[in-house]
Amino acid sequence: MSSTRGNPAAVDELKGEGDTSADPPAIWTFIVLDSASFAVFFAVFMAERLAQPALFDASSRLLDVRLGLTNTLILITSSWLVALAVAAGRRGDLRRLRAGLLGGILVGSAFAVLKLIEYITKLAGGITPQTNDFFGYYFCLTGIHFVHYLAGMIVLLVLLARARKSQAVDPELMGWAVSGGIFWHLIDLLWVFLFPLLYLLGRVK
């Protein structure tokens, strides 16, 4: 199977020299707007937490920190594997690009399993979005993040399918890989903020 490995001209092209397809300005616009939206959500949550500290602290202690921490490590690891995939693509290494994407998907899928277990456990225990304000925010914020996560998984699956069909890492595939990788990193970053806000603040004194 052919690839761009050993072809300096092709690798230079993938790095963006003489071609703008590897530069994804559109995804950065989305990232900025989406991050700004979450910043507003976080600010509203913190304002409500300051207004009801006892309720939010007590409710936070009902969350399983082990599940939250494990999911944090899962997303960080998955994001790292996707970053390795993109780096391999920039070198023209199609095989490692495919392997990195597959690894990111497999590791990332564990996030959904643990998150669904957590949701089911809470609902089975009678905790719903209507229980109190904290859990209203908990289900809302983690639910919005979960929708982002599902979209990100679909993006990674599409990228992997495109990579498997490709005979070489061309600029178009690289542009899609960079954009998809950036979006996946956003999902990781948002959870890194959500984990301490929801799981840890009520326990730290």
CYANA upper distance limits for C-alpha pairs under 8 A (distance plus 0.5 A):
  1 MET  CA    167 GLN  CA      7.16
  2 SER  CA    167 GLN  CA      6.49
  2 SER  CA    168 ALA  CA      6.78
  3 SER  CA     92 GLY  CA      7.21
  3 SER  CA     93 ASP  CA      7.42
  3 SER  CA     94 LEU  CA      6.98
  3 SER  CA    167 GLN  CA      6.90
  3 SER  CA    168 ALA  CA      4.90
  3 SER  CA    169 VAL  CA      7.22
  4 THR  CA      8 PRO  CA      8.50
  4 THR  CA     10 ALA  CA      6.42
  4 THR  CA     11 VAL  CA      7.13
  4 THR  CA     91 ARG  CA      8.50
  4 THR  CA     92 GLY  CA      5.38
  4 THR  CA     93 ASP  CA      7.45
  4 THR  CA     94 LEU  CA      8.49
  4 THR  CA    168 ALA  CA      6.53
  4 THR  CA    169 VAL  CA      7.08
  5 ARG  CA     11 VAL  CA      8.09
  5 ARG  CA     91 ARG  CA      7.50
  5 ARG  CA     92 GLY  CA      5.72
  5 ARG  CA     93 ASP  CA      6.44
  7 ASN  CA     11 VAL  CA      6.88
  8 PRO  CA     12 ASP  CA      6.55
  9 ALA  CA     13 GLU  CA      6.77
 10 ALA  CA     14 LEU  CA      6.89
 10 ALA  CA     92 GLY  CA      8.11
 11 VAL  CA     15 LYS  CA      6.92
 11 VAL  CA     90 ARG  CA      7.16
 11 VAL  CA     91 ARG  CA      6.41
 11 VAL  CA     92 GLY  CA      6.30
 12 ASP  CA     16 GLY  CA      7.30
 12 ASP  CA     17 GLU  CA      6.35
 13 GLU  CA     17 GLU  CA      5.64
 13 GLU  CA     18 GLY  CA      7.03
 13 GLU  CA     19 ASP  CA      6.94
 13 GLU  CA    171 PRO  CA      7.51
 14 LEU  CA     19 ASP  CA      8.36
 14 LEU  CA     22 ALA  CA      7.05
 14 LEU  CA     90 ARG  CA      6.33
 14 LEU  CA     91 ARG  CA      8.41
 14 LEU  CA     92 GLY  CA      8.06
 14 LEU  CA    169 VAL  CA      8.40
 14 LEU  CA    170 ASP  CA      7.36
 14 LEU  CA    171 PRO  CA      5.80
 14 LEU  CA    174 MET  CA      7.26
 15 LYS  CA     22 ALA  CA      7.38
 15 LYS  CA     90 ARG  CA      6.64
 16 GLY  CA     20 THR  CA      6.21
 16 GLY  CA     21 SER  CA      7.63
 16 GLY  CA     22 ALA  CA      6.07
 16 GLY  CA     23 ASP  CA      7.52
 19 ASP  CA    171 PRO  CA      8.27
 21 SER  CA    171 PRO  CA      6.37
 21 SER  CA    172 GLU  CA      6.55
 21 SER  CA    174 MET  CA      8.20
 21 SER  CA    175 GLY  CA      5.82
 22 ALA  CA    171 PRO  CA      6.53
 22 ALA  CA    172 GLU  CA      7.71
 22 ALA  CA    174 MET  CA      6.31
 22 ALA  CA    175 GLY  CA      4.60
 22 ALA  CA    176 TRP  CA      8.35
 22 ALA  CA    178 VAL  CA      7.52
 23 ASP  CA    175 GLY  CA      6.95
 23 ASP  CA    178 VAL  CA      8.37
 24 PRO  CA     28 TRP  CA      7.43
 24 PRO  CA    175 GLY  CA      7.03
 24 PRO  CA    178 VAL  CA      7.74
 24 PRO  CA    179 SER  CA      6.43
 25 PRO  CA     29 THR  CA      7.07
 26 ALA  CA     30 PHE  CA      7.06
 27 ILE  CA     31 ILE  CA      6.59
 27 ILE  CA    179 SER  CA      6.51
 27 ILE  CA    182 ILE  CA      8.14
 27 ILE  CA    183 PHE  CA      7.97
 28 TRP  CA     32 VAL  CA      6.63
 29 THR  CA     33 LEU  CA      6.80
 30 PHE  CA     34 ASP  CA      6.41
 31 ILE  CA     35 SER  CA      6.38
 31 ILE  CA    183 PHE  CA      7.72
 31 ILE  CA    186 LEU  CA      7.70
 32 VAL  CA     36 ALA  CA      6.60
 33 LEU  CA     37 SER  CA      6.82
 34 ASP  CA     38 PHE  CA      6.90
 35 SER  CA     39 ALA  CA      6.61
 36 ALA  CA     40 VAL  CA      6.92
 37 SER  CA     41 PHE  CA      6.98
 38 PHE  CA     42 PHE  CA      6.58
 38 PHE  CA    190 LEU  CA      8.50
 39 ALA  CA     43 ALA  CA      6.64
 40 VAL  CA     44 VAL  CA      6.72
 41 PHE  CA     45 PHE  CA      6.66
 41 PHE  CA    141 LEU  CA      8.25
 42 PHE  CA     46 MET  CA      6.64
 43 ALA  CA     47 ALA  CA      6.66
 44 VAL  CA     48 GLU  CA      6.76
 45 PHE  CA     49 ARG  CA      6.60
 45 PHE  CA    137 TYR  CA      7.48
 46 MET  CA     50 LEU  CA      6.65
 47 ALA  CA     51 ALA  CA      6.91
 48 GLU  CA     52 GLN  CA      6.78
 49 ARG  CA     53 PRO  CA      5.81
 49 ARG  CA     56 PHE  CA      6.50
 49 ARG  CA    134 PHE  CA      8.36
 52 GLN  CA     56 PHE  CA      6.72
 53 PRO  CA     57 ASP  CA      6.40
 54 ALA  CA     58 ALA  CA      6.62
 55 LEU  CA     59 SER  CA      6.56
 55 LEU  CA    134 PHE  CA      7.94
 56 PHE  CA     60 SER  CA      6.42
 56 PHE  CA    133 ASP  CA      8.47
 56 PHE  CA    134 PHE  CA      6.06
 56 PHE  CA    202 GLY  CA      7.15
 57 ASP  CA     61 ARG  CA      6.99
 57 ASP  CA    201 LEU  CA      7.63
 57 ASP  CA    202 GLY  CA      4.32
 57 ASP  CA    203 ARG  CA      7.39
 58 ALA  CA     62 LEU  CA      7.58
 58 ALA  CA    202 GLY  CA      7.23
 59 SER  CA     63 LEU  CA      7.91
 59 SER  CA    134 PHE  CA      7.09
 59 SER  CA    135 PHE  CA      7.92
 59 SER  CA    202 GLY  CA      8.25
 60 SER  CA    134 PHE  CA      8.23
 60 SER  CA    198 LEU  CA      6.75
 60 SER  CA    199 TYR  CA      6.19
 60 SER  CA    200 LEU  CA      7.81
 60 SER  CA    201 LEU  CA      8.00
 60 SER  CA    202 GLY  CA      5.80
 60 SER  CA    203 ARG  CA      7.96
 61 ARG  CA    199 TYR  CA      7.79
 61 ARG  CA    202 GLY  CA      6.81
 61 ARG  CA    203 ARG  CA      7.06
 63 LEU  CA    199 TYR  CA      6.75
 64 ASP  CA     68 GLY  CA      7.00
 64 ASP  CA    199 TYR  CA      7.99
 65 VAL  CA     69 LEU  CA      6.44
 65 VAL  CA    199 TYR  CA      6.41
 65 VAL  CA    200 LEU  CA      7.98
 66 ARG  CA     70 THR  CA      6.48
 67 LEU  CA     71 ASN  CA      6.60
 67 LEU  CA    114 LEU  CA      7.27
 67 LEU  CA    115 LYS  CA      8.42
 67 LEU  CA    118 GLU  CA      8.11
 68 GLY  CA     72 THR  CA      6.74
 68 GLY  CA    195 PHE  CA      6.71
 68 GLY  CA    199 TYR  CA      7.52
 69 LEU  CA     73 LEU  CA      6.81
 69 LEU  CA    195 PHE  CA      7.84
 70 THR  CA     74 ILE  CA      6.62
 71 ASN  CA     75 LEU  CA      6.72
 71 ASN  CA    110 ALA  CA      8.35
 71 ASN  CA    111 PHE  CA      5.95
 71 ASN  CA    114 LEU  CA      7.66
 71 ASN  CA    115 LYS  CA      8.32
 72 THR  CA     76 ILE  CA      6.71
 72 THR  CA    188 ASP  CA      8.17
 72 THR  CA    191 TRP  CA      7.24
 72 THR  CA    192 VAL  CA      6.98
 72 THR  CA    195 PHE  CA      7.81
 73 LEU  CA     77 THR  CA      6.52
 74 ILE  CA     78 SER  CA      6.57
 74 ILE  CA    107 VAL  CA      6.89
 74 ILE  CA    108 GLY  CA      6.70
 74 ILE  CA    110 ALA  CA      7.62
 74 ILE  CA    111 PHE  CA      6.92
 75 LEU  CA     79 SER  CA      6.40
 75 LEU  CA    107 VAL  CA      8.27
 75 LEU  CA    108 GLY  CA      6.47
 75 LEU  CA    111 PHE  CA      7.61
 75 LEU  CA    188 ASP  CA      5.89
 76 ILE  CA     80 TRP  CA      6.65
 76 ILE  CA    188 ASP  CA      6.65
 77 THR  CA     81 LEU  CA      6.82
 77 THR  CA    104 GLY  CA      8.11
 77 THR  CA    107 VAL  CA      7.83
 78 SER  CA     82 VAL  CA      6.83
 78 SER  CA    103 GLY  CA      7.61
 78 SER  CA    104 GLY  CA      4.78
 78 SER  CA    105 ILE  CA      7.57
 78 SER  CA    107 VAL  CA      6.06
 78 SER  CA    108 GLY  CA      5.86
 79 SER  CA     83 ALA  CA      6.67
 79 SER  CA    104 GLY  CA      7.07
 79 SER  CA    181 GLY  CA      8.28
 79 SER  CA    184 TRP  CA      7.03
 79 SER  CA    185 HIS  CA      6.28
 79 SER  CA    188 ASP  CA      7.22
 80 TRP  CA     84 LEU  CA      6.77
 80 TRP  CA    104 GLY  CA      8.27
 81 LEU  CA     85 ALA  CA      6.75
 81 LEU  CA    100 GLY  CA      5.69
 81 LEU  CA    101 LEU  CA      7.45
 81 LEU  CA    103 GLY  CA      6.80
 81 LEU  CA    104 GLY  CA      5.71
 82 VAL  CA     86 VAL  CA      6.80
 82 VAL  CA    100 GLY  CA      6.02
 82 VAL  CA    101 LEU  CA      6.01
 82 VAL  CA    103 GLY  CA      8.23
 82 VAL  CA    104 GLY  CA      5.98
 82 VAL  CA    181 GLY  CA      6.65
 83 ALA  CA     87 ALA  CA      6.69
 83 ALA  CA    100 GLY  CA      8.35
 83 ALA  CA    181 GLY  CA      7.14
 84 LEU  CA     88 ALA  CA      6.60
 84 LEU  CA     97 LEU  CA      8.08
 84 LEU  CA    100 GLY  CA      6.58
 85 ALA  CA     89 GLY  CA      6.70
 85 ALA  CA     96 ARG  CA      6.66
 85 ALA  CA     97 LEU  CA      4.69
 85 ALA  CA     98 ARG  CA      7.43
 85 ALA  CA     99 ALA  CA      7.58
 85 ALA  CA    100 GLY  CA      4.79
 85 ALA  CA    101 LEU  CA      6.40
 86 VAL  CA     90 ARG  CA      6.82
 86 VAL  CA     97 LEU  CA      6.86
 86 VAL  CA    100 GLY  CA      8.47
 86 VAL  CA    174 MET  CA      8.14
 86 VAL  CA    177 ALA  CA      6.75
 86 VAL  CA    178 VAL  CA      6.80
 86 VAL  CA    181 GLY  CA      7.62
 87 ALA  CA     91 ARG  CA      7.08
 87 ALA  CA     97 LEU  CA      8.33
 88 ALA  CA     92 GLY  CA      6.86
 88 ALA  CA     93 ASP  CA      5.64
 88 ALA  CA     94 LEU  CA      7.66
 88 ALA  CA     96 ARG  CA      6.28
 88 ALA  CA     97 LEU  CA      5.84
 89 GLY  CA     93 ASP  CA      5.87
 89 GLY  CA     94 LEU  CA      6.61
 89 GLY  CA     96 ARG  CA      8.04
 89 GLY  CA     97 LEU  CA      5.86
 89 GLY  CA    169 VAL  CA      6.79
 89 GLY  CA    174 MET  CA      6.98
 90 ARG  CA    174 MET  CA      7.74
 92 GLY  CA    168 ALA  CA      7.94
 92 GLY  CA    169 VAL  CA      6.08
 93 ASP  CA     97 LEU  CA      6.75
 93 ASP  CA    169 VAL  CA      7.72
 94 LEU  CA     98 ARG  CA      6.73
 94 LEU  CA    163 ALA  CA      7.85
 94 LEU  CA    168 ALA  CA      6.74
 94 LEU  CA    169 VAL  CA      6.31
 95 ARG  CA     99 ALA  CA      6.74
 96 ARG  CA    100 GLY  CA      6.40
 97 LEU  CA    101 LEU  CA      6.79
 97 LEU  CA    163 ALA  CA      8.12
 98 ARG  CA    102 LEU  CA      6.64
 98 ARG  CA    160 LEU  CA      6.65
 98 ARG  CA    163 ALA  CA      6.68
 98 ARG  CA    164 ARG  CA      7.42
 99 ALA  CA    103 GLY  CA      6.55
100 GLY  CA    104 GLY  CA      6.58
101 LEU  CA    105 ILE  CA      6.71
101 LEU  CA    156 LEU  CA      7.15
101 LEU  CA    159 LEU  CA      8.22
101 LEU  CA    160 LEU  CA      6.59
102 LEU  CA    106 LEU  CA      6.67
102 LEU  CA    160 LEU  CA      7.38
103 GLY  CA    107 VAL  CA      6.54
104 GLY  CA    108 GLY  CA      6.22
105 ILE  CA    109 SER  CA      6.46
105 ILE  CA    153 MET  CA      7.21
105 ILE  CA    156 LEU  CA      7.23
105 ILE  CA    157 LEU  CA      7.82
106 LEU  CA    110 ALA  CA      7.74
107 VAL  CA    111 PHE  CA      8.27
108 GLY  CA    112 ALA  CA      8.15
108 GLY  CA    153 MET  CA      8.29
109 SER  CA    113 VAL  CA      7.40
109 SER  CA    153 MET  CA      8.41
110 ALA  CA    114 LEU  CA      6.87
111 PHE  CA    115 LYS  CA      6.51
112 ALA  CA    116 LEU  CA      6.47
113 VAL  CA    117 ILE  CA      6.74
114 LEU  CA    118 GLU  CA      6.68
115 LYS  CA    119 TYR  CA      6.71
116 LEU  CA    120 ILE  CA      6.52
117 ILE  CA    121 THR  CA      6.52
118 GLU  CA    122 LYS  CA      6.68
119 TYR  CA    123 LEU  CA      6.67
120 ILE  CA    124 ALA  CA      6.42
121 THR  CA    125 GLY  CA      6.66
122 LYS  CA    126 GLY  CA      6.99
122 LYS  CA    127 ILE  CA      5.61
122 LYS  CA    128 THR  CA      7.61
123 LEU  CA    127 ILE  CA      5.55
123 LEU  CA    128 THR  CA      6.23
127 ILE  CA    131 THR  CA      6.31
127 ILE  CA    135 PHE  CA      8.12
128 THR  CA    135 PHE  CA      7.23
128 THR  CA    136 GLY  CA      7.98
128 THR  CA    139 PHE  CA      8.37
129 PRO  CA    133 ASP  CA      8.24
129 PRO  CA    135 PHE  CA      5.67
129 PRO  CA    136 GLY  CA      4.59
129 PRO  CA    137 TYR  CA      8.02
129 PRO  CA    138 TYR  CA      8.12
129 PRO  CA    139 PHE  CA      6.47
129 PRO  CA    140 CYS  CA      8.32
130 GLN  CA    135 PHE  CA      7.71
130 GLN  CA    136 GLY  CA      6.61
131 THR  CA    135 PHE  CA      6.85
131 THR  CA    136 GLY  CA      7.77
132 ASN  CA    136 GLY  CA      6.73
133 ASP  CA    137 TYR  CA      6.83
134 PHE  CA    138 TYR  CA      6.57
135 PHE  CA    139 PHE  CA      6.47
136 GLY  CA    140 CYS  CA      6.62
137 TYR  CA    141 LEU  CA      6.27
138 TYR  CA    142 THR  CA      6.43
138 TYR  CA    143 GLY  CA      8.47
138 TYR  CA    198 LEU  CA      7.40
139 PHE  CA    143 GLY  CA      6.00
140 CYS  CA    144 ILE  CA      6.63
141 LEU  CA    145 HIS  CA      6.70
141 LEU  CA    194 LEU  CA      8.41
142 THR  CA    146 PHE  CA      6.43
142 THR  CA    194 LEU  CA      8.21
143 GLY  CA    147 VAL  CA      6.84
144 ILE  CA    148 HIS  CA      6.98
145 HIS  CA    149 TYR  CA      6.64
145 HIS  CA    187 ILE  CA      7.72
145 HIS  CA    190 LEU  CA      7.97
145 HIS  CA    191 TRP  CA      8.00
146 PHE  CA    150 LEU  CA      6.67
147 VAL  CA    151 ALA  CA      6.76
148 HIS  CA    152 GLY  CA      6.59
148 HIS  CA    187 ILE  CA      7.12
149 TYR  CA    153 MET  CA      6.69
149 TYR  CA    184 TRP  CA      8.38
149 TYR  CA    187 ILE  CA      6.70
150 LEU  CA    154 ILE  CA      6.80
151 ALA  CA    155 VAL  CA      6.76
152 GLY  CA    156 LEU  CA      6.74
152 GLY  CA    180 GLY  CA      8.02
152 GLY  CA    183 PHE  CA      7.26
152 GLY  CA    184 TRP  CA      6.20
152 GLY  CA    187 ILE  CA      8.03
153 MET  CA    157 LEU  CA      6.65
154 ILE  CA    158 VAL  CA      6.67
155 VAL  CA    159 LEU  CA      6.63
155 VAL  CA    180 GLY  CA      6.70
156 LEU  CA    160 LEU  CA      6.59
156 LEU  CA    180 GLY  CA      7.16
157 LEU  CA    161 ALA  CA      6.70
158 VAL  CA    162 ARG  CA      6.69
159 LEU  CA    163 ALA  CA      6.57
159 LEU  CA    173 LEU  CA      8.49
159 LEU  CA    176 TRP  CA      7.62
159 LEU  CA    177 ALA  CA      7.01
159 LEU  CA    180 GLY  CA      8.07
160 LEU  CA    164 ARG  CA      6.61
161 ALA  CA    165 LYS  CA      6.84
162 ARG  CA    166 SER  CA      6.67
162 ARG  CA    173 LEU  CA      7.84
163 ALA  CA    169 VAL  CA      8.20
163 ALA  CA    173 LEU  CA      7.66
169 VAL  CA    173 LEU  CA      6.65
169 VAL  CA    174 MET  CA      6.98
170 ASP  CA    174 MET  CA      6.72
171 PRO  CA    175 GLY  CA      6.51
172 GLU  CA    176 TRP  CA      6.93
173 LEU  CA    177 ALA  CA      6.63
174 MET  CA    178 VAL  CA      6.60
175 GLY  CA    179 SER  CA      6.75
176 TRP  CA    180 GLY  CA      6.47
177 ALA  CA    181 GLY  CA      6.40
178 VAL  CA    182 ILE  CA      6.68
179 SER  CA    183 PHE  CA      6.85
180 GLY  CA    184 TRP  CA      6.73
181 GLY  CA    185 HIS  CA      6.71
182 ILE  CA    186 LEU  CA      6.87
183 PHE  CA    187 ILE  CA      7.12
184 TRP  CA    188 ASP  CA      6.99
185 HIS  CA    189 LEU  CA      6.58
186 LEU  CA    190 LEU  CA      6.58
187 ILE  CA    191 TRP  CA      6.92
188 ASP  CA    192 VAL  CA      6.85
189 LEU  CA    193 PHE  CA      7.14
190 LEU  CA    194 LEU  CA      6.72
191 TRP  CA    195 PHE  CA      6.36
192 VAL  CA    196 PRO  CA      7.78
193 PHE  CA    197 LEU  CA      6.93
194 LEU  CA    198 LEU  CA      6.44
194 LEU  CA    199 TYR  CA      8.47
195 PHE  CA    199 TYR  CA      6.02
195 PHE  CA    200 LEU  CA      7.56
196 PRO  CA    200 LEU  CA      5.12
196 PRO  CA    201 LEU  CA      6.62
197 LEU  CA    201 LEU  CA      6.27
198 LEU  CA    202 GLY  CA      8.35
199 TYR  CA    203 ARG  CA      8.28
200 LEU  CA    204 VAL  CA      6.85
